[in-house]
Amino acid sequence: MGEVHRLPAPQISFSLQTAGRLMTEVFPAWVQDLALLVESVETVRPAGALPDWQPGATVRLPYSKKVCSDGAAVCTQALMALADTAMVLACSAAWNGYRPMTSVDQTTHFLRPVNFDVVADARVVRIGRNTSFGRVMLLNAADRRPVGMVASAYSML
């Protein structure tokens, strides 16, 4: 019987720490002012993951009056920036490293007003050489009930 050759396990270079650094090195100051917190990054399928698992990232937008448009509800612009930022990190997780990109489409459906912390669960649906597609679920951080859904497309620069 022939010799079995095993490929080495993929080296994970894009981590939670790398994502945190991107928050200060890549994103503009006004996005940094949202005080977003990267909670997780998934570059490889975790043990026990469902068959439809996709690489991704979760990012939290802490509730504050600063991100509210009327003194109570978080403004939709902040929620869209949260989704966009989370998707850039999700794409970076899928590539196992950051690549410059720009959004070419972002369709957002807001399901209810938000006056609490929101978590964006961003997942890569398809990643290509020049274009990538993703989905983001915006969730109440406390009970994980959906507050918004986003479909997005990105062009690599």
OpenMM code with the backbone's topology and positions (N, CA, C; nanometers):
from openmm import Vec3, app, unit

residues = "MET GLY GLU VAL HIS ARG LEU PRO ALA PRO GLN ILE SER PHE SER LEU GLN THR ALA GLY ARG LEU MET THR GLU VAL PHE PRO ALA TRP VAL GLN ASP LEU ALA LEU LEU VAL GLU SER VAL GLU THR VAL ARG PRO ALA GLY ALA LEU PRO ASP TRP GLN PRO GLY ALA THR VAL ARG LEU PRO TYR SER LYS LYS VAL CYS SER ASP GLY ALA ALA VAL CYS THR GLN ALA LEU MET ALA LEU ALA ASP THR ALA MET VAL LEU ALA CYS SER ALA ALA TRP ASN GLY TYR ARG PRO MET THR SER VAL ASP GLN THR THR HIS PHE LEU ARG PRO VAL ASN PHE ASP VAL VAL ALA ASP ALA ARG VAL VAL ARG ILE GLY ARG ASN THR SER PHE GLY ARG VAL MET LEU LEU ASN ALA ALA ASP ARG ARG PRO VAL GLY MET VAL ALA SER ALA TYR SER MET LEU".split()
positions = [
    Vec3(0.0843, -0.1168, 0.0000),
    Vec3(0.0000, 0.0000, 0.0000),
    Vec3(0.0892, 0.1235, 0.0000),
    Vec3(0.0469, 0.2262, -0.0750),
    Vec3(0.1252, 0.3482, -0.0859),
    Vec3(0.1248, 0.4297, 0.0430),
    Vec3(0.2170, 0.5197, 0.0471),
    Vec3(0.2309, 0.6083, 0.1628),
    Vec3(0.1188, 0.7123, 0.1633),
    Vec3(0.0618, 0.7411, 0.2784),
    Vec3(-0.0449, 0.8398, 0.2921),
    Vec3(0.0177, 0.9756, 0.3199),
    Vec3(-0.0174, 1.0727, 0.2370),
    Vec3(0.0332, 1.2087, 0.2566),
    Vec3(-0.0799, 1.2932, 0.3126),
    Vec3(-0.0552, 1.3552, 0.4225),
    Vec3(-0.1557, 1.4419, 0.4840),
    Vec3(-0.1128, 1.5878, 0.4670),
    Vec3(-0.2104, 1.6666, 0.4313),
    Vec3(-0.1841, 1.8098, 0.4218),
    Vec3(-0.1785, 1.8680, 0.5619),
    Vec3(-0.0909, 1.9639, 0.5843),
    Vec3(-0.0874, 2.0265, 0.7172),
    Vec3(-0.2165, 2.1038, 0.7428),
    Vec3(-0.2545, 2.1126, 0.8685),
    Vec3(-0.3731, 2.1899, 0.9065),
    Vec3(-0.3504, 2.3355, 0.8684),
    Vec3(-0.4568, 2.4036, 0.8231),
    Vec3(-0.4385, 2.5440, 0.7854),
    Vec3(-0.3933, 2.6278, 0.9045),
    Vec3(-0.2986, 2.7149, 0.8788),
    Vec3(-0.2485, 2.8044, 0.9832),
    Vec3(-0.3471, 2.9187, 1.0001),
    Vec3(-0.3897, 2.9414, 1.1201),
    Vec3(-0.4845, 3.0485, 1.1462),
    Vec3(-0.4073, 3.1742, 1.1834),
    Vec3(-0.4087, 3.2697, 1.0906),
    Vec3(-0.3390, 3.3947, 1.1192),
    Vec3(-0.4374, 3.5078, 1.1480),
    Vec3(-0.5632, 3.4932, 1.1031),
    Vec3(-0.6617, 3.5960, 1.1323),
    Vec3(-0.7346, 3.5550, 1.2594),
    Vec3(-0.7134, 3.6305, 1.3637),
    Vec3(-0.7655, 3.5962, 1.4958),
    Vec3(-0.8476, 3.7117, 1.5523),
    Vec3(-0.8993, 3.6898, 1.6710),
    Vec3(-0.9722, 3.7944, 1.7418),
    Vec3(-0.8824, 3.9162, 1.7639),
    Vec3(-0.7570, 3.8911, 1.7960),
    Vec3(-0.6622, 4.0013, 1.8180),
    Vec3(-0.6364, 4.0777, 1.6872),
    Vec3(-0.6232, 4.0045, 1.5761),
    Vec3(-0.6015, 4.0691, 1.4466),
    Vec3(-0.7230, 4.1542, 1.4101),
    Vec3(-0.8411, 4.1010, 1.4341),
    Vec3(-0.9643, 4.1757, 1.4058),
    Vec3(-0.9692, 4.3031, 1.4897),
    Vec3(-0.9310, 4.2930, 1.6145),
    Vec3(-0.9273, 4.4109, 1.7013),
    Vec3(-0.8317, 4.5167, 1.6497),
    Vec3(-0.7162, 4.4729, 1.5985),
    Vec3(-0.6198, 4.5679, 1.5405),
    Vec3(-0.6768, 4.6349, 1.4165),
    Vec3(-0.7490, 4.5592, 1.3345),
    Vec3(-0.8103, 4.6182, 1.2149),
    Vec3(-0.9074, 4.7296, 1.2516),
    Vec3(-0.9750, 4.7126, 1.3638),
    Vec3(-1.0715, 4.8142, 1.4064),
    Vec3(-1.0054, 4.9510, 1.4213),
    Vec3(-0.8795, 4.9535, 1.4625),
    Vec3(-0.8113, 5.0814, 1.4817),
    Vec3(-0.7235, 5.1213, 1.3637),
    Vec3(-0.6841, 5.0240, 1.2800),
    Vec3(-0.5911, 5.0546, 1.1705),
    Vec3(-0.6588, 5.0761, 1.0354),
    Vec3(-0.7770, 5.0172, 1.0137),
    Vec3(-0.8401, 5.0197, 0.8819),
    Vec3(-0.9647, 5.1069, 0.8788),
    Vec3(-1.0454, 5.0990, 0.9826),
    Vec3(-1.1734, 5.1692, 0.9816),
    Vec3(-1.1555, 5.3158, 1.0187),
    Vec3(-1.2369, 5.4041, 0.9585),
    Vec3(-1.2237, 5.5477, 0.9872),
    Vec3(-1.2613, 5.5814, 1.1319),
    Vec3(-1.2178, 5.6984, 1.1742),
    Vec3(-1.2380, 5.7420, 1.3129),
    Vec3(-1.3856, 5.7423, 1.3524),
    Vec3(-1.4754, 5.7816, 1.2617),
    Vec3(-1.6177, 5.7869, 1.2992),
    Vec3(-1.6733, 5.6475, 1.3267),
    Vec3(-1.6213, 5.5440, 1.2596),
    Vec3(-1.6627, 5.4067, 1.2896),
    Vec3(-1.6044, 5.3651, 1.4247),
    Vec3(-1.4795, 5.4033, 1.4500),
    Vec3(-1.4179, 5.3746, 1.5799),
    Vec3(-1.4958, 5.4412, 1.6927),
    Vec3(-1.5537, 5.5583, 1.6658),
    Vec3(-1.6320, 5.6296, 1.7672),
    Vec3(-1.7585, 5.5542, 1.8086),
    Vec3(-1.8008, 5.4550, 1.7294),
    Vec3(-1.9167, 5.3740, 1.7660),
    Vec3(-1.8852, 5.2775, 1.8800),
    Vec3(-1.7563, 5.2622, 1.9132),
    Vec3(-1.7102, 5.1740, 2.0221),
    Vec3(-1.7484, 5.0276, 1.9979),
    Vec3(-1.7404, 4.9833, 1.8714),
    Vec3(-1.7735, 4.8452, 1.8375),
    Vec3(-1.6757, 4.7493, 1.9043),
    Vec3(-1.7267, 4.6340, 1.9457),
    Vec3(-1.6447, 4.5324, 2.0120),
    Vec3(-1.6503, 4.4035, 1.9316),
    Vec3(-1.5349, 4.3547, 1.8872),
    Vec3(-1.5302, 4.2275, 1.8149),
    Vec3(-1.5408, 4.1167, 1.9186),
    Vec3(-1.6474, 4.0368, 1.9085),
    Vec3(-1.6694, 3.9301, 2.0063),
    Vec3(-1.6153, 3.7955, 1.9612),
    Vec3(-1.6213, 3.7682, 1.8304),
    Vec3(-1.5685, 3.6399, 1.7823),
    Vec3(-1.5343, 3.6486, 1.6348),
    Vec3(-1.4446, 3.5592, 1.5948),
    Vec3(-1.4033, 3.5435, 1.4558),
    Vec3(-1.3963, 3.3942, 1.4307),
    Vec3(-1.4567, 3.3479, 1.3214),
    Vec3(-1.4519, 3.2058, 1.2869),
    Vec3(-1.3898, 3.1905, 1.1488),
    Vec3(-1.2673, 3.1388, 1.1454),
    Vec3(-1.1966, 3.1188, 1.0189),
    Vec3(-1.2072, 2.9755, 0.9688),
    Vec3(-1.2263, 2.8806, 1.0603),
    Vec3(-1.2385, 2.7386, 1.0233),
    Vec3(-1.3613, 2.6804, 1.0916),
    Vec3(-1.4149, 2.5770, 1.0296),
    Vec3(-1.5359, 2.5113, 1.0823),
    Vec3(-1.5081, 2.4553, 1.2215),
    Vec3(-1.5848, 2.4997, 1.3212),
    Vec3(-1.5662, 2.4442, 1.4555),
    Vec3(-1.6229, 2.3020, 1.4637),
    Vec3(-1.5716, 2.2238, 1.5551),
    Vec3(-1.6218, 2.0881, 1.5751),
    Vec3(-1.7708, 2.0939, 1.6061),
    Vec3(-1.8471, 2.0072, 1.5428),
    Vec3(-1.9905, 2.0011, 1.5682),
    Vec3(-2.0725, 2.1071, 1.4970),
    Vec3(-2.0088, 2.1834, 1.4071),
    Vec3(-2.0821, 2.2881, 1.3345),
    Vec3(-2.1831, 2.2253, 1.2392),
    Vec3(-2.2899, 2.2969, 1.2141),
    Vec3(-2.3916, 2.2524, 1.1195),
    Vec3(-2.3328, 2.2469, 0.9782),
    Vec3(-2.3910, 2.1652, 0.8901),
    Vec3(-2.3381, 2.1528, 0.7535),
    Vec3(-2.3368, 2.2847, 0.6760),
    Vec3(-2.4263, 2.3771, 0.7089),
    Vec3(-2.4304, 2.5043, 0.6360),
    Vec3(-2.3445, 2.6134, 0.7012),
    Vec3(-2.2512, 2.5742, 0.7887),
    Vec3(-2.1633, 2.6710, 0.8551),
    Vec3(-2.0895, 2.7551, 0.7517),
    Vec3(-2.0693, 2.8824, 0.7841),
    Vec3(-1.9948, 2.9744, 0.6989),
    Vec3(-1.8982, 3.0543, 0.7862),
    Vec3(-1.7802, 3.0909, 0.7327),
    Vec3(-1.6882, 3.1739, 0.8115),
    Vec3(-1.7545, 3.3063, 0.8460),
    Vec3(-1.7144, 3.3639, 0.9578),
    Vec3(-1.7786, 3.4884, 0.9951),
    Vec3(-1.7177, 3.5568, 1.1145),
    Vec3(-1.7912, 3.6566, 1.1623),
    Vec3(-1.7487, 3.7355, 1.2776),
    Vec3(-1.8732, 3.7898, 1.3471),
    Vec3(-1.8619, 3.8096, 1.4771),
    Vec3(-1.9682, 3.8770, 1.5519),
    Vec3(-1.9099, 4.0022, 1.6148),
    Vec3(-1.9861, 4.1098, 1.6033),
    Vec3(-1.9421, 4.2407, 1.6514),
    Vec3(-2.0583, 4.3036, 1.7273),
    Vec3(-2.0283, 4.3647, 1.8421),
    Vec3(-2.1305, 4.4274, 1.9270),
    Vec3(-2.1243, 4.5792, 1.9153),
    Vec3(-2.2435, 4.6380, 1.9058),
    Vec3(-2.2602, 4.7832, 1.9151),
    Vec3(-2.3211, 4.8115, 2.0509),
    Vec3(-2.2427, 4.8675, 2.1444),
    Vec3(-2.2998, 4.9008, 2.2758),
    Vec3(-2.3995, 5.0166, 2.2625),
    Vec3(-2.5109, 5.0041, 2.3324),
    Vec3(-2.6113, 5.1102, 2.3308),
    Vec3(-2.5575, 5.2321, 2.4054),
    Vec3(-2.5753, 5.3479, 2.3445),
    Vec3(-2.5446, 5.4744, 2.4113),
    Vec3(-2.6271, 5.5830, 2.3439),
    Vec3(-2.6533, 5.6892, 2.4136),
    Vec3(-2.7296, 5.8009, 2.3572),
    Vec3(-2.6572, 5.8599, 2.2364),
    Vec3(-2.5261, 5.8443, 2.2320),
    Vec3(-2.4439, 5.8988, 2.1240),
    Vec3(-2.4818, 5.8406, 1.9871),
    Vec3(-2.5322, 5.7159, 1.9840),
    Vec3(-2.5669, 5.6522, 1.8567),
    Vec3(-2.7174, 5.6550, 1.8290),
    Vec3(-2.7892, 5.7372, 1.9047),
    Vec3(-2.9347, 5.7468, 1.8883),
    Vec3(-2.9701, 5.8714, 1.8084),
    Vec3(-3.0724, 5.8589, 1.7244),
    Vec3(-3.1153, 5.9726, 1.6433),
    Vec3(-3.2216, 6.0568, 1.7130),
    Vec3(-3.2968, 5.9960, 1.8022),
    Vec3(-3.4045, 6.0689, 1.8680),
    Vec3(-3.3944, 6.0636, 2.0200),
    Vec3(-3.2780, 6.0266, 2.0680),
    Vec3(-3.2587, 6.0182, 2.2122),
    Vec3(-3.2966, 5.8845, 2.2717),
    Vec3(-3.3555, 5.7946, 2.1919),
    Vec3(-3.3957, 5.6650, 2.2461),
    Vec3(-3.3559, 5.5481, 2.1558),
    Vec3(-3.3912, 5.5558, 2.0267),
    Vec3(-3.3641, 5.4448, 1.9345),
    Vec3(-3.2302, 5.4651, 1.8643),
    Vec3(-3.1550, 5.3554, 1.8510),
    Vec3(-3.0277, 5.3607, 1.7782),
    Vec3(-3.0584, 5.3972, 1.6331),
    Vec3(-2.9827, 5.4912, 1.5781),
    Vec3(-3.0080, 5.5355, 1.4411),
    Vec3(-2.9716, 5.4253, 1.3416),
    Vec3(-3.0434, 5.4234, 1.2321),
    Vec3(-3.0225, 5.3194, 1.1315),
    Vec3(-2.8833, 5.3281, 1.0693),
    Vec3(-2.8255, 5.4468, 1.0624),
    Vec3(-2.6907, 5.4615, 1.0069),
    Vec3(-2.5888, 5.3858, 1.0916),
    Vec3(-2.6042, 5.3906, 1.2236),
    Vec3(-2.5120, 5.3178, 1.3124),
    Vec3(-2.5290, 5.1674, 1.2937),
    Vec3(-2.6536, 5.1218, 1.2757),
    Vec3(-2.6779, 4.9791, 1.2551),
    Vec3(-2.6199, 4.9316, 1.1227),
    Vec3(-2.6289, 5.0147, 1.0189),
    Vec3(-2.5716, 4.9776, 0.8899),
    Vec3(-2.4196, 4.9771, 0.8964),
    Vec3(-2.3607, 5.0709, 0.9691),
    Vec3(-2.2149, 5.0713, 0.9870),
    Vec3(-2.1702, 4.9481, 1.0647),
    Vec3(-2.2470, 4.9076, 1.1654),
    Vec3(-2.2181, 4.7856, 1.2407),
    Vec3(-2.2169, 4.6655, 1.1468),
    Vec3(-2.3206, 4.6518, 1.0636),
    Vec3(-2.3306, 4.5384, 0.9713),
    Vec3(-2.2154, 4.5386, 0.8715),
    Vec3(-2.1845, 4.6541, 0.8159),
    Vec3(-2.0762, 4.6651, 0.7179),
    Vec3(-1.9414, 4.6288, 0.7803),
    Vec3(-1.9154, 4.6795, 0.8981),
    Vec3(-1.7896, 4.6510, 0.9674),
    Vec3(-1.7779, 4.5026, 0.9985),
    Vec3(-1.8857, 4.4437, 1.0480),
    Vec3(-1.8844, 4.3009, 1.0798),
    Vec3(-1.8598, 4.2173, 0.9550),
    Vec3(-1.9157, 4.2595, 0.8412),
    Vec3(-1.8972, 4.1826, 0.7173),
    Vec3(-1.7548, 4.1924, 0.6653),
    Vec3(-1.6908, 4.3073, 0.6795),
    Vec3(-1.5499, 4.3197, 0.6408),
    Vec3(-1.4657, 4.2227, 0.7239),
    Vec3(-1.4951, 4.2130, 0.8528),
    Vec3(-1.4219, 4.1189, 0.9387),
    Vec3(-1.4535, 3.9746, 0.9021),
    Vec3(-1.5781, 3.9460, 0.8647),
    Vec3(-1.6153, 3.8102, 0.8232),
    Vec3(-1.5405, 3.7707, 0.6959),
    Vec3(-1.5329, 3.8618, 0.5989),
    Vec3(-1.4566, 3.8344, 0.4758),
    Vec3(-1.3095, 3.8108, 0.5086),
    Vec3(-1.2560, 3.8897, 0.5993),
    Vec3(-1.1167, 3.8724, 0.6413),
    Vec3(-1.0963, 3.7360, 0.7060),
    Vec3(-1.1949, 3.6911, 0.7822),
    Vec3(-1.1878, 3.5579, 0.8426),
    Vec3(-1.1867, 3.4509, 0.7338),
    Vec3(-1.2708, 3.4679, 0.6314),
    Vec3(-1.2773, 3.3698, 0.5229),
    Vec3(-1.1462, 3.3632, 0.4448),
    Vec3(-1.0801, 3.4775, 0.4271),
    Vec3(-0.9511, 3.4804, 0.3561),
    Vec3(-0.8347, 3.4503, 0.4482),
    Vec3(-0.8607, 3.4458, 0.5774),
    Vec3(-0.7558, 3.4280, 0.6770),
    Vec3(-0.6580, 3.5457, 0.6743),
    Vec3(-0.7127, 3.6641, 0.6467),
    Vec3(-0.6338, 3.7868, 0.6438),
    Vec3(-0.7117, 3.8980, 0.5763),
    Vec3(-0.6795, 4.0203, 0.6066),
    Vec3(-0.7507, 4.1360, 0.5523),
    Vec3(-0.7085, 4.1634, 0.4085),
    Vec3(-0.8071, 4.1963, 0.3252),
    Vec3(-0.7850, 4.2474, 0.1897),
    Vec3(-0.8705, 4.3727, 0.1747),
    Vec3(-0.8173, 4.4786, 0.1161),
    Vec3(-0.8988, 4.5991, 0.0953),
    Vec3(-1.0203, 4.5681, 0.0087),
    Vec3(-1.1349, 4.6232, 0.0468),
    Vec3(-1.2603, 4.5993, -0.0250),
    Vec3(-1.3508, 4.7190, -0.0072),
    Vec3(-1.4537, 4.7242, -0.0878),
    Vec3(-1.5538, 4.8291, -0.0745),
    Vec3(-1.6917, 4.7691, -0.0978),
    Vec3(-1.7909, 4.8173, -0.0264),
    Vec3(-1.9270, 4.7673, -0.0452),
    Vec3(-1.9787, 4.8170, -0.1794),
    Vec3(-2.0449, 4.7269, -0.2516),
    Vec3(-2.1113, 4.7661, -0.3756),
    Vec3(-2.2628, 4.7559, -0.3603),
    Vec3(-2.3074, 4.6869, -0.2557),
    Vec3(-2.4501, 4.6776, -0.2287),
    Vec3(-2.4703, 4.6406, -0.0825),
    Vec3(-2.5671, 4.7040, -0.0198),
    Vec3(-2.6057, 4.6673, 0.1161),
    Vec3(-2.7563, 4.6904, 0.1277),
    Vec3(-2.8295, 4.5816, 0.1382),
    Vec3(-2.9744, 4.5896, 0.1533),
    Vec3(-3.0078, 4.5534, 0.2970),
    Vec3(-3.0711, 4.6460, 0.3665),
    Vec3(-3.0980, 4.6274, 0.5084),
    Vec3(-3.2478, 4.6320, 0.5345),
    Vec3(-3.2930, 4.5374, 0.6149),
    Vec3(-3.4319, 4.5353, 0.6596),
    Vec3(-3.4309, 4.5516, 0.8112),
    Vec3(-3.4925, 4.6601, 0.8590),
    Vec3(-3.5010, 4.6855, 1.0024),
    Vec3(-3.6322, 4.6267, 1.0524),
    Vec3(-3.6257, 4.5421, 1.1537),
    Vec3(-3.7434, 4.4706, 1.2008),
    Vec3(-3.8139, 4.5384, 1.3176),
    Vec3(-3.7379, 4.6130, 1.3983),
    Vec3(-3.7982, 4.6840, 1.5110),
    Vec3(-3.6992, 4.7863, 1.5648),
    Vec3(-3.7488, 4.8863, 1.6382),
    Vec3(-3.6589, 4.9864, 1.6968),
    Vec3(-3.5643, 4.9218, 1.7974),
    Vec3(-3.4485, 4.9831, 1.8116),
    Vec3(-3.3429, 4.9286, 1.8972),
    Vec3(-3.3072, 5.0303, 2.0044),
    Vec3(-3.3154, 4.9894, 2.1301),
    Vec3(-3.2698, 5.0739, 2.2419),
    Vec3(-3.1917, 4.9868, 2.3410),
    Vec3(-3.1014, 4.9070, 2.2866),
    Vec3(-3.0209, 4.8123, 2.3648),
    Vec3(-2.8976, 4.7758, 2.2829),
    Vec3(-2.8031, 4.7031, 2.3427),
    Vec3(-2.6865, 4.6549, 2.2691),
    Vec3(-2.7322, 4.5640, 2.1553),
    Vec3(-2.6646, 4.5754, 2.0411),
    Vec3(-2.6949, 4.4927, 1.9244),
    Vec3(-2.5703, 4.4150, 1.8847),
    Vec3(-2.5891, 4.2881, 1.8483),
    Vec3(-2.4794, 4.2049, 1.7989),
    Vec3(-2.5048, 4.1761, 1.6521),
    Vec3(-2.4029, 4.1966, 1.5703),
    Vec3(-2.4089, 4.1627, 1.4288),
    Vec3(-2.3388, 4.0288, 1.4099),
    Vec3(-2.4122, 3.9304, 1.3602),
    Vec3(-2.3560, 3.7994, 1.3273),
    Vec3(-2.3403, 3.7967, 1.1756),
    Vec3(-2.2178, 3.8197, 1.1282),
    Vec3(-2.1891, 3.8315, 0.9855),
    Vec3(-2.1322, 3.7008, 0.9326),
    Vec3(-2.1859, 3.6534, 0.8214),
    Vec3(-2.1428, 3.5279, 0.7608),
    Vec3(-2.1177, 3.5469, 0.6119),
    Vec3(-2.0113, 3.4860, 0.5628),
    Vec3(-1.9770, 3.4912, 0.4211),
    Vec3(-2.0590, 3.3850, 0.3489),
    Vec3(-2.1351, 3.4271, 0.2505),
    Vec3(-2.2156, 3.3344, 0.1712),
    Vec3(-2.1330, 3.2808, 0.0548),
    Vec3(-2.0613, 3.3701, -0.0111),
    Vec3(-1.9728, 3.3307, -0.1210),
    Vec3(-1.8563, 3.4268, -0.1257),
    Vec3(-1.7373, 3.3716, -0.1343),
    Vec3(-1.6185, 3.4561, -0.1432),
    Vec3(-1.5479, 3.4257, -0.2741),
    Vec3(-1.5270, 3.5275, -0.3524),
    Vec3(-1.4606, 3.5108, -0.4814),
    Vec3(-1.3330, 3.5918, -0.4882),
    Vec3(-1.2694, 3.5844, -0.6035),
    Vec3(-1.1455, 3.6599, -0.6226),
    Vec3(-1.1709, 3.8094, -0.6241),
    Vec3(-1.2822, 3.8496, -0.6895),
    Vec3(-1.3098, 3.9920, -0.7072),
    Vec3(-1.4346, 4.0425, -0.6360),
    Vec3(-1.5259, 3.9526, -0.6056),
    Vec3(-1.6519, 3.9910, -0.5425),
    Vec3(-1.6874, 3.8895, -0.4349),
    Vec3(-1.7397, 3.9392, -0.3242),
    Vec3(-1.7837, 3.8514, -0.2151),
    Vec3(-1.9232, 3.8927, -0.1720),
    Vec3(-1.9978, 3.7952, -0.1199),
    Vec3(-2.1353, 3.8181, -0.0774),
    Vec3(-2.1518, 3.7700, 0.0662),
    Vec3(-2.2332, 3.8413, 0.1417),
    Vec3(-2.2521, 3.8028, 0.2807),
    Vec3(-2.3906, 3.8357, 0.3314),
    Vec3(-2.4174, 3.7841, 0.4510),
    Vec3(-2.5433, 3.8133, 0.5202),
    Vec3(-2.5103, 3.8454, 0.6649),
    Vec3(-2.5857, 3.9350, 0.7206),
    Vec3(-2.5669, 3.9743, 0.8597),
    Vec3(-2.7017, 3.9718, 0.9292),
    Vec3(-2.7061, 3.9060, 1.0426),
    Vec3(-2.8253, 3.9131, 1.1281),
    Vec3(-2.7919, 4.0102, 1.2411),
    Vec3(-2.8754, 4.1096, 1.2594),
    Vec3(-2.8613, 4.2030, 1.3706),
    Vec3(-2.9516, 4.1511, 1.4812),
    Vec3(-2.8944, 4.1285, 1.5989),
    Vec3(-2.9648, 4.0610, 1.7083),
    Vec3(-2.9602, 4.1426, 1.8366),
    Vec3(-3.0678, 4.1354, 1.9137),
    Vec3(-3.0669, 4.1904, 2.0480),
    Vec3(-2.9597, 4.1129, 2.1253),
    Vec3(-2.8645, 4.1818, 2.1826),
    Vec3(-2.7535, 4.1146, 2.2501),
    Vec3(-2.8005, 4.0335, 2.3705),
    Vec3(-2.9088, 4.0742, 2.4342),
    Vec3(-2.9555, 4.0063, 2.5552),
    Vec3(-3.0293, 3.8764, 2.5264),
    Vec3(-3.1225, 3.8802, 2.4296),
    Vec3(-3.2056, 3.7603, 2.4075),
    Vec3(-3.1884, 3.6994, 2.2684),
    Vec3(-3.1022, 3.7575, 2.1865),
    Vec3(-3.0712, 3.7080, 2.0519),
    Vec3(-3.1909, 3.7119, 1.9560),
    Vec3(-3.2920, 3.7919, 1.9876),
    Vec3(-3.4031, 3.8092, 1.8946),
    Vec3(-3.3585, 3.8999, 1.7804),
    Vec3(-3.3979, 3.8690, 1.6564),
    Vec3(-3.3570, 3.9515, 1.5416),
    Vec3(-3.4166, 4.0917, 1.5474),
    Vec3(-3.3347, 4.1894, 1.5098),
    Vec3(-3.3810, 4.3275, 1.4976),
    Vec3(-3.3563, 4.3812, 1.3568),
    Vec3(-3.2800, 4.3066, 1.2765),
    Vec3(-3.2521, 4.3475, 1.1394),
    Vec3(-3.1820, 4.2378, 1.0623),
    Vec3(-3.1893, 4.2480, 0.9290),
    Vec3(-3.1202, 4.1534, 0.8411),
    Vec3(-3.0575, 4.2332, 0.7273),
    Vec3(-2.9386, 4.1887, 0.6869),
    Vec3(-2.8635, 4.2618, 0.5853),
    Vec3(-2.8066, 4.1621, 0.4846),
    Vec3(-2.8196, 4.1957, 0.3571),
    Vec3(-2.7513, 4.1218, 0.2494),
    Vec3(-2.6539, 4.2204, 0.1874),
    Vec3(-2.5308, 4.1755, 0.1606),
    Vec3(-2.4307, 4.2686, 0.1112),
    Vec3(-2.3402, 4.2044, 0.0063),
    Vec3(-2.2812, 4.2905, -0.0757),
    Vec3(-2.1837, 4.2482, -0.1758),
    Vec3(-2.0655, 4.3434, -0.1666),
    Vec3(-1.9460, 4.2884, -0.1873),
    Vec3(-1.8219, 4.3649, -0.1766),
    Vec3(-1.7351, 4.3409, -0.2979),
    Vec3(-1.6683, 4.4447, -0.3409),
    Vec3(-1.5721, 4.4352, -0.4488),
    Vec3(-1.4329, 4.4485, -0.3886),
    Vec3(-1.3439, 4.3590, -0.4307),
    Vec3(-1.2063, 4.3644, -0.3817),
    Vec3(-1.1310, 4.4731, -0.4567),
    Vec3(-1.0518, 4.5476, -0.3844),
    Vec3(-0.9748, 4.6574, -0.4468),
    Vec3(-0.8374, 4.6096, -0.4885),
] * unit.nanometer
topology = app.Topology()
chain = topology.addChain("A")
for resn in residues:
    res = topology.addResidue(resn, chain)
    for name in ("N", "CA", "C"):
        topology.addAtom(name, app.Element.getBySymbol(name[0]), res)
